[in-house]
Amino acid sequence: GLAPTMPADLAADGVAEVTEVFVPRQVRVGRCPPLPTAALLVSPEGRWQLGDREPATTVTGSALDLLLLVWRREVAPGLRVEGVPMEPLLALPLVP
């Protein structure tokens, strides 16, 4: 029941690790199919792209909220999603 907390720069590193390391590796070793679409993740700490295609979705929020989203821990009410829904991407095994 505790609210998650983490320094913003550490959360930003976590988002970068998922988008730049975990997802490409999951696809490369066959644990995850190639992503059918892409999303741009935007926070004050940075911008990251999930997937190789032209982003069909932009998700804006804090780095911590984005990190929780890509790890499928929770969807923060403060996230702003524009474009196609994220659910098809989030249903994939993006992280080990």
GUGUVEX-979844 format. One record per residue: residue number from 1; residue in one letter; x, y, z of N, C-alpha, C in turn. Coordinates in Angstrom, 2 decimals, padded with zeros to 5 digits. Atoms other than C-alpha are relative to their C-alpha. Example, Ala and Ser with C-alpha at 12.3 -4.5 7.8 and 13.67 -1.06 7.14 Angstrom:
2
+-----+----+---------+---------+---------+---------+---------+---------+---------+---------+---------+
!   i ! aa !    n.px !    n.py !    n.pz !   ca.px !   ca.py !   ca.pz !    c.px !    c.py !    c.pz !
+-----+----+---------+---------+---------+---------+---------+---------+---------+---------+---------+
!   1 !  a !  000.89 ! -001.19 !  000.00 !  012.30 ! -004.50 !  007.80 !  000.90 !  001.20 !  000.00 !
!   2 !  s ! -000.82 ! -001.19 ! -000.06 !  013.67 ! -001.06 !  007.14 ! -000.77 !  001.09 !  000.73 !
+-----+----+---------+---------+---------+---------+---------+---------+---------+---------+---------+
//
This chain:
96
+-----+----+---------+---------+---------+---------+---------+---------+---------+---------+---------+
!   i ! aa !    n.px !    n.py !    n.pz !   ca.px !   ca.py !   ca.pz !    c.px !    c.py !    c.pz !
+-----+----+---------+---------+---------+---------+---------+---------+---------+---------+---------+
!   1 !  g !  000.78 ! -001.19 !  000.00 !  000.00 !  000.00 !  000.00 !  000.83 !  001.27 !  000.00 !
!   2 !  l ! -000.85 ! -001.18 !  000.02 !  003.00 !  002.32 ! -000.08 !  000.13 !  000.53 ! -001.43 !
!   3 !  a ! -000.21 ! -000.61 !  001.31 !  003.40 !  004.76 ! -002.94 !  001.46 ! -000.20 ! -000.40 !
!   4 !  p ! -001.39 !  000.20 !  000.42 !  006.49 !  003.96 ! -005.02 !  000.74 !  001.34 ! -000.07 !
!   5 !  t ! -000.85 ! -001.18 !  000.10 !  009.33 !  006.45 ! -004.78 !  001.35 ! -000.41 ! -000.53 !
!   6 !  m ! -001.31 !  000.25 !  000.57 !  012.61 !  006.69 ! -006.61 !  000.51 !  001.33 ! -000.55 !
!   7 !  p ! -000.53 ! -001.21 !  000.63 !  014.94 !  009.50 ! -007.68 ! -000.29 ! -000.01 ! -001.50 !
!   8 !  a !  000.39 ! -000.10 !  001.41 !  013.93 !  010.74 ! -011.14 !  001.09 ! -000.49 ! -000.93 !
!   9 !  d ! -001.07 !  000.43 !  000.89 !  017.37 !  010.10 ! -012.65 !  000.15 ! -001.52 ! -000.01 !
!  10 !  l ! -000.07 !  001.45 ! -000.05 !  017.34 !  006.48 ! -011.47 ! -001.17 ! -000.62 ! -000.77 !
!  11 !  a !  001.16 !  000.47 !  000.77 !  013.84 !  005.96 ! -012.88 !  000.24 !  000.17 ! -001.49 !
!  12 !  a ! -000.32 ! -000.24 !  001.41 !  015.01 !  007.49 ! -016.17 !  000.97 ! -001.06 ! -000.52 !
!  13 !  d ! -000.92 !  001.07 !  000.40 !  017.90 !  005.00 ! -016.28 ! -000.75 ! -001.31 ! -000.19 !
!  14 !  g !  000.80 !  001.22 !  000.12 !  015.36 !  002.22 ! -015.74 ! -000.81 ! -000.03 ! -001.28 !
!  15 !  v !  000.76 ! -000.06 !  001.26 !  013.20 !  003.38 ! -018.65 !  000.95 ! -000.24 ! -001.18 !
!  16 !  a ! -000.98 !  000.20 !  001.07 !  016.30 !  003.58 ! -020.86 !  000.42 ! -001.47 ! -000.09 !
!  17 !  e ! -000.41 !  001.41 !  000.01 !  017.32 !  000.06 ! -019.83 ! -001.07 ! -000.89 ! -000.64 !
!  18 !  v !  001.07 !  000.80 !  000.60 !  013.93 ! -001.37 ! -020.75 ! -000.07 !  000.23 ! -001.50 !
!  19 !  t !  000.19 ! -000.30 !  001.43 !  013.68 !  000.42 ! -024.11 !  001.23 ! -000.31 ! -000.85 !
!  20 !  e ! -001.24 !  000.16 !  000.79 !  017.34 !  000.08 ! -025.17 !  000.67 ! -001.36 !  000.18 !
!  21 !  v ! -000.67 !  001.27 ! -000.28 !  018.40 ! -003.25 ! -023.61 ! -001.00 ! -001.16 !  000.07 !
!  22 !  f !  000.88 !  001.13 ! -000.22 !  015.56 ! -005.46 ! -022.39 ! -000.87 ! -000.33 ! -001.21 !
!  23 !  v !  000.92 !  000.29 !  001.11 !  013.07 ! -005.11 ! -025.25 !  000.77 ! -000.52 ! -001.22 !
!  24 !  p ! -000.72 !  000.57 !  001.14 !  015.64 ! -005.54 ! -028.06 !  000.50 ! -001.43 !  000.25 !
!  25 !  r ! -000.48 !  001.35 ! -000.30 !  017.07 ! -008.59 ! -026.28 ! -001.17 ! -000.99 !  000.01 !
!  26 !  q !  001.16 !  000.90 ! -000.02 !  013.62 ! -010.11 ! -025.68 ! -000.40 ! -000.38 ! -001.43 !
!  27 !  v !  000.34 !  000.28 !  001.40 !  012.92 ! -009.79 ! -029.41 !  001.08 ! -000.86 ! -000.64 !
!  28 !  r ! -001.13 !  000.71 !  000.63 !  016.39 ! -011.00 ! -030.46 !  000.04 ! -001.48 !  000.39 !
!  29 !  v ! -000.07 !  001.41 ! -000.43 !  016.22 ! -014.21 ! -028.38 ! -001.33 ! -000.73 ! -000.19 !
!  30 !  g !  001.26 !  000.65 !  000.33 !  012.62 ! -014.92 ! -029.44 ! -001.00 ! -000.10 !  001.13 !
!  31 !  r !  000.96 !  000.02 ! -001.11 !  010.90 ! -014.34 ! -026.10 ! -001.18 !  000.93 ! -000.25 !
!  32 !  c !  001.03 ! -000.99 !  000.32 !  008.87 ! -011.50 ! -027.60 !  000.01 !  000.18 ! -001.52 !
!  33 !  p !  000.02 ! -000.25 !  001.43 !  007.69 ! -011.02 ! -031.18 !  000.42 !  001.45 ! -000.27 !
!  34 !  p ! -000.27 ! -001.40 !  000.32 !  008.78 ! -007.87 ! -033.00 ! -001.22 !  000.85 !  000.35 !
!  35 !  l !  001.11 ! -000.84 ! -000.45 !  006.69 ! -005.02 ! -031.64 ! -000.84 !  000.45 ! -001.19 !
!  36 !  p !  000.87 ! -000.34 !  001.12 !  003.65 ! -004.37 ! -033.86 ! -000.14 !  001.50 ! -000.22 !
!  37 !  t !  000.10 ! -001.45 !  000.07 !  003.75 ! -000.64 ! -033.16 !  001.08 !  000.57 !  000.91 !
!  38 !  a ! -001.01 ! -000.63 ! -000.84 !  005.93 !  001.86 ! -031.32 ! -000.64 !  001.11 !  000.81 !
!  39 !  a !  000.47 ! -001.08 ! -000.86 !  005.47 !  004.37 ! -028.55 !  001.18 !  000.88 !  000.38 !
!  40 !  l ! -000.98 ! -000.97 ! -000.49 !  007.37 !  007.49 ! -027.60 ! -000.34 !  000.28 !  001.45 !
!  41 !  l !  000.17 ! -000.24 ! -001.43 !  007.83 !  007.83 ! -023.83 !  000.72 !  001.29 !  000.34 !
!  42 !  v ! -000.55 ! -001.33 ! -000.23 !  008.39 !  011.40 ! -022.66 ! -000.16 !  000.39 !  001.46 !
!  43 !  s !  000.04 ! -000.53 ! -001.36 !  009.29 !  012.78 ! -019.25 !  000.94 !  001.20 !  000.06 !
!  44 !  p ! -000.96 ! -001.09 ! -000.13 !  011.17 !  015.83 ! -017.98 !  001.45 ! -000.48 ! -000.03 !
!  45 !  e ! -001.35 !  000.54 ! -000.03 !  014.19 !  013.53 ! -017.66 !  000.49 ! -000.55 ! -001.34 !
!  46 !  g ! -000.45 !  000.54 !  001.29 !  014.24 !  012.30 ! -021.26 ! -001.13 ! -000.47 ! -000.88 !
!  47 !  r !  000.92 !  000.55 !  001.00 !  012.59 !  010.73 ! -024.27 !  000.56 ! -001.35 ! -000.42 !
!  48 !  w ! -000.42 !  001.33 !  000.40 !  012.70 !  007.06 ! -025.17 ! -001.02 ! -000.56 ! -000.95 !
!  49 !  q !  000.92 !  000.63 !  000.93 !  011.22 !  005.04 ! -027.98 ! -000.07 ! -001.49 !  000.30 !
!  50 !  l !  000.27 !  001.42 ! -000.21 !  009.68 !  001.65 ! -027.37 ! -000.43 ! -000.55 ! -001.35 !
!  51 !  g !  000.29 !  000.54 !  001.33 !  009.83 ! -000.22 ! -030.69 !  000.74 !  000.75 ! -001.08 !
!  52 !  d ! -000.79 ! -000.54 !  001.10 !  011.47 !  000.42 ! -034.04 ! -000.79 !  000.78 ! -001.05 !
!  53 !  r !  000.84 ! -000.65 !  001.01 !  008.55 !  001.76 ! -036.05 ! -000.23 !  001.47 !  000.34 !
!  54 !  e !  000.43 ! -001.38 ! -000.29 !  007.20 !  005.28 ! -036.30 ! -000.97 ! -000.06 !  001.18 !
!  55 !  p !  000.89 !  000.08 ! -001.16 !  005.57 !  005.93 ! -032.90 ! -001.45 !  000.34 ! -000.35 !
!  56 !  a !  001.43 ! -000.22 !  000.19 !  001.80 !  005.61 ! -033.01 ! -000.63 !  000.55 !  001.28 !
!  57 !  t !  000.47 ! -000.43 ! -001.31 !  001.50 !  006.61 ! -029.36 !  001.08 !  000.84 !  000.66 !
!  58 !  t ! -000.91 ! -000.76 ! -000.85 !  003.06 !  009.23 ! -027.13 ! -000.54 ! -000.06 !  001.41 !
!  59 !  v !  000.39 !  000.07 ! -001.41 !  002.98 !  008.68 ! -023.38 !  000.88 !  000.99 !  000.75 !
!  60 !  t ! -000.72 ! -001.04 ! -000.72 !  003.95 !  011.63 ! -021.19 ! -000.30 ! -000.13 !  001.49 !
!  61 !  g !  000.15 !  000.07 ! -001.45 !  004.56 !  011.52 ! -017.45 !  001.36 !  000.05 !  000.66 !
!  62 !  s ! -001.27 !  000.03 ! -000.71 !  007.23 !  011.30 ! -014.80 !  000.77 ! -001.25 ! -000.41 !
!  63 !  a ! -000.82 !  001.17 !  000.32 !  010.12 !  008.90 ! -015.36 ! -000.43 ! -001.19 !  000.85 !
!  64 !  l !  000.44 !  001.10 ! -000.86 !  008.91 !  006.84 ! -012.39 ! -001.30 ! -000.60 ! -000.51 !
!  65 !  d !  001.26 !  000.52 !  000.52 !  005.40 !  006.54 ! -013.82 !  000.22 ! -000.78 ! -001.29 !
!  66 !  l ! -000.31 !  000.73 !  001.23 !  006.84 !  005.50 ! -017.19 !  000.68 ! -001.32 !  000.30 !
!  67 !  l ! -000.68 !  001.24 ! -000.39 !  009.10 !  002.94 ! -015.52 ! -001.01 ! -001.02 !  000.52 !
!  68 !  l !  001.03 !  000.90 ! -000.51 !  006.15 !  001.45 ! -013.65 ! -000.87 ! -000.53 ! -001.14 !
!  69 !  l !  000.82 !  000.40 !  001.15 !  004.21 !  001.35 ! -016.92 !  000.69 ! -001.10 ! -000.81 !
!  70 !  v ! -000.66 !  000.99 !  000.86 !  006.83 ! -000.55 ! -018.96 !  000.30 ! -001.30 !  000.74 !
!  71 !  w ! -000.15 !  001.22 ! -000.79 !  007.34 ! -003.02 ! -016.10 ! -001.37 ! -000.57 !  000.37 !
!  72 !  r !  001.38 !  000.44 ! -000.26 !  003.51 ! -003.42 ! -015.96 ! -000.31 ! -000.09 !  001.49 !
!  73 !  r !  000.26 ! -000.02 ! -001.44 !  003.43 ! -002.53 ! -012.27 ! -001.27 !  000.77 !  000.32 !
!  74 !  e !  001.24 ! -000.76 ! -000.18 !  000.74 !  000.14 ! -012.41 ! -000.06 !  001.07 ! -001.09 !
!  75 !  v !  000.19 ! -001.10 !  000.93 ! -000.71 !  002.76 ! -014.69 ! -000.40 !  001.21 !  000.84 !
!  76 !  a !  000.23 ! -001.18 ! -000.83 ! -000.45 !  006.10 ! -012.96 ! -001.06 !  000.89 ! -000.65 !
!  77 !  p !  001.03 ! -000.86 !  000.57 ! -003.42 !  008.41 ! -013.39 !  000.57 !  001.26 ! -000.63 !
!  78 !  g ! -000.60 ! -001.20 !  000.55 ! -001.01 !  011.24 ! -014.24 !  000.59 ! -000.17 ! -001.39 !
!  79 !  l ! -000.54 !  000.22 !  001.35 !  000.16 !  009.62 ! -017.49 ! -000.98 !  000.53 ! -001.05 !
!  80 !  r !  000.82 ! -000.48 !  001.11 ! -001.10 !  011.28 ! -020.65 !  000.34 ! -000.84 ! -001.23 !
!  81 !  v ! -000.19 !  000.86 !  001.17 ! -001.54 !  008.92 ! -023.61 ! -000.70 !  000.63 ! -001.18 !
!  82 !  e !  000.56 ! -000.54 !  001.25 ! -002.04 !  010.30 ! -027.11 !  000.29 ! -000.99 ! -001.11 !
!  83 !  g ! -000.17 !  000.94 !  001.10 ! -002.57 !  008.08 ! -030.13 ! -000.69 ! -001.31 !  000.31 !
!  84 !  v !  000.62 !  001.32 ! -000.19 ! -003.35 !  004.38 ! -030.20 !  000.24 ! -000.48 !  001.43 !
!  85 !  p ! -000.17 !  000.51 ! -001.37 ! -003.83 !  002.56 ! -026.88 !  001.29 ! -000.81 !  000.15 !
!  86 !  m ! -001.24 !  000.71 ! -000.31 ! -000.74 !  001.05 ! -025.22 ! -000.20 ! -001.47 !  000.32 !
!  87 !  e !  000.24 !  001.35 ! -000.48 ! -002.40 ! -002.21 ! -024.18 !  000.62 ! -001.09 ! -000.88 !
!  88 !  p ! -000.63 !  001.06 !  000.79 ! -001.21 ! -004.28 ! -027.20 !  001.51 ! -000.11 !  000.25 !
!  89 !  l ! -001.44 !  000.05 ! -000.29 !  002.41 ! -003.32 ! -026.49 !  000.25 ! -000.55 !  001.40 !
!  90 !  l ! -000.21 !  000.40 ! -001.39 !  002.10 ! -003.80 ! -022.74 ! -000.34 ! -001.45 !  000.25 !
!  91 !  a !  000.36 !  001.42 ! -000.15 !  000.62 ! -007.28 ! -023.22 !  001.16 ! -000.91 ! -000.40 !
!  92 !  l ! -001.15 !  000.79 !  000.44 !  003.92 ! -008.44 ! -024.76 !  001.01 ! -000.17 !  001.13 !
!  93 !  p ! -001.04 !  000.20 ! -001.02 !  006.77 ! -009.86 ! -022.64 !  001.20 !  000.91 ! -000.25 !
!  94 !  l ! -001.06 ! -001.00 !  000.27 !  008.87 ! -006.68 ! -022.84 !  001.22 ! -000.18 !  000.88 !
!  95 !  v ! -001.10 !  000.16 ! -000.96 !  010.99 ! -007.52 ! -019.80 !  000.05 ! -001.46 !  000.43 !
!  96 !  p ! -000.11 !  001.41 ! -000.39 !  012.34 ! -010.85 ! -018.56 ! -000.80 ! -000.31 !  001.26 !
+-----+----+---------+---------+---------+---------+---------+---------+---------+---------+---------+
//
